Amino acid sequence: MQVVILAGGLGTRLRGAVPNIPKALVPLAGKPFIEHQFDLLRPHGLLDVLLCVGHRAEQIEKHLGDGTRFGFRVRYSREDPARLLGTGGALVNAIPVLEEEFLLLYGDSYLPTDYRAVCEAFRRCGTAAMMSVFRNKGKWDDSNTRIADGKVVFYSKSAGKGEADYIDYGLSAFRRDVISRYRGSASPLDLARIQTDLVAGGELAAFEVAGRFYEIGKPDGLAELDRVLCASGREQQ
């Protein structure tokens, strides 16, 4: 299955820590972050990657090229960094190179989970899309999701205390025709709008993961994951 990575953001919260570098190339445990994401995908045979890029896209493309030296096939969907389209708009922009089904993850998320199981569950569920969720209970970030009978029944980035006990894990699966519905939508288009529309239509399946997620979008998250990856590398030596 194709994997789409949203890697076009400005990374404003990291500029003080790592100026002039896109988040995909921020160094952690001795190599750029995107390579750690590749390390998670490779064991599951997910080697076809589409990167939605914008901010400092030329740096990412120069480093990864066509992906051959990493054992991947890497393609790109570019947007103008001066007129970013939003997370949903980036997908609409990428429609010409989207496969019929694809996994989606964010360019600042490190998600150590069973990607193959996610793919298999999506193919079985029969819905237009599927969201991986984690029973967060507000621990790692604000919970924003409720699930019932295998589906997401509530999703809101602004959920109040007690409204939700799960969180969007950051790994989803979509059918391309879902994204095609939003051709011509005003930009910027947030992915959250697409997800809430899917919830309203009963079209968003839920896949519960057992382990936590990591994000490098803020300096403290970056430092935490660097410690985790460095410790893991020492244990493997």
N, C-alpha and C positions, 0 to 999 in steps of 0.2 A: 504494500500500500504506500502511496505517496505520503510524505511528511512535509507539511508546510510550517515554516517557522517565521513568525512575525518579528522581524529584526530591523524595522525602519524608524523606531522611536528616537527622540532627541537625547534621551538619557540625562535629563537636566539634573536629577538628584545625585548623579555620580560625578558631575563635572569637577567638583572640588577635589575628589579623590583620584580620578583618572581623566584628566582633561585631554581633549583632542583624540579620543579613542572611542569608537562605537562599542556598545555593550557586548556585542558578539566577540570582540577581540580583547576584552579586558583580561589581563593575565591572572590566572588562579592556579596555584600548585604547579607553576612552571610552564603552563601553556594557555593559549587563548580559550575563553569560556566555550565558544562554539565547538571546540574539539572535545570538551567534556560532554557536551550534548551528543555529539557523534558517538562517543564511547558508550552512551546509554542505548543508542539506537542500533548499533552494529550487531550485538549478540542476538537481536531479534530479527535480523535480516532486513531491516528497514533502511535501505541504502539509496533510495530515490528521494532527494530533498529539494524543495523549492523554497528559496529564501525571499521573503518580501522585504525589500530594502529601500532606504531613503537617505537618512542621515549618514554621511560619510560612507556611502555605499561603495565607493571606489576602493576604500581600504579593505572592506570585506571581500570584494570580488578579486582583488589582487592576491589576498592571502589564500583563499579557497580555490580560485580558478574554477575548473569544471568538476572538482572534487576527486579526480582520479587518484591523486597521491594519498588520499585518505581512504580509498576504497569505496567512494560514494559517486553517485551521479548528482551533481549540483547544478541547478538552474536558478535564475533570478527573475523577479518581477519588480521593476523599479517604479518609484514615485518621486515626485519633486519634493525635496526636503523643505522647500520654502512654502509648500502647500500640502501638508500631510493630510491624508485622506481618512485617518482614523483606522482602528483595528479592523472594523468591518469593511470600510472602504478599500483597504489594502487587499482584501480578499476579492472584492468586486473587480478591482483593477487587475487581479491575477487570473480572472476567469479563463482567458485564452490558453493558459498553461496549467490549469487545474485538472486533475484526473477526476473521473466520475465519483470516486470516493477518496477521502484523504483524512489523515490525522492532522491536528492543529496544535501547536504549542507556541508559547511566547519565547522571545529571544533572550529573556532574562530569567527563565525558570529552569531549575535543575530538578528533574522528576525521576527518582529511582524507583521504577515500577515495572510491571510486566506488560510491555507494549504489545506483545503478540496476543496476550489475553484480551487486551482492549480491542484490538482489531477483530478477533474472533467474536467477541461479545457484540460488537457493532453489526457484524454481518448476520448474526442470529436475531437481533432485536427487531428488525424490520421497520424502525422509525427513520425519520429523515435525518436525525442527528443524535449524538450521544455525548453526555458530559461526564467526565470522571469527577467523582466527589470524594471528599475526605471528611470523616466525622471529627471536625475541628473543635467544636464546643468553645470557640473563641480563643483557643490557646495560641495558635501561631499567627492568626490575623482574624479580623471580624468575620464571623460566619455569615453566609449570604444565601444559603440554599436549604430547601427541605425536599425530601424525596418520599414517595409512597408507591407501592406496587410496581417498582422497577422504573419509575419515571420521576423526573424533576417536576415538582408541583408548585414550587415557589423559588424565584431567583430575583434578587435585588442587591445591587451594589450598596444601596443605602439602607439595608435592613436594620431595624432597630433591635435593641437588646431583647432577647427572648423570641424573636421572630424566626430564627433559623438556628440549626445545630450542625449543619454541614457547610463546607466551603467548596467552591469551584477549585478543583485541584490544578487546573491549568492545562489539561490535556483533553481535547475533544475530538470527535469524529463527525464528519459531515458528508452529505451527498452534495455534489456540485450544484444540483438544481435548486437547493436551498439558497445558495449565494446568488444564483441567477435571478431570484425574485427581487433582488435589490438593485438591479441595473437602473440607473437613472435617479437613484436616491441622492438627496443632498449630502454634501460632504461638509465636515467630517462625519462619518458614520461609525458609531461604536459597535463593536461586536456584541455588547450587552443588549442592544436593541434587537438584534437577530435572535439572541438566546431567549429573551423575554417573549418575543413573538412565538417562538417554538413552544415555550411552556404554555402559553395561552391556547395554542392549538393542540396540545397533548402530543407533540411530536418530538419531545426531547427525552430520550432514555437516560437512565442513570447507571453509572458503573462505579461501585464503591471500591476504593483502594484502601489498603491497610496502613501504609506508611506515610510519613510527613513529606512535605515539599520544601524546597529551598528557592529563594529568589535573590538576585544580585542587584535589584533596582535601587537599593539604598546602601549607603556605606556599611551599616551594621550587618546587613544580610550578606554583602560581599565578603566581609571579614569572617563571618561565621562559616560560610561555605568553604572559604580558603582553608580554614582550620580543619574542617571535616575532610577535605580532599587530601590535604597534606598528611593527616593522620592515617588515612586509608592507604596512601602511597607507602608510608613507612611500614605499615603492617604487611604489605604485599612483598616487601623486599626480603 
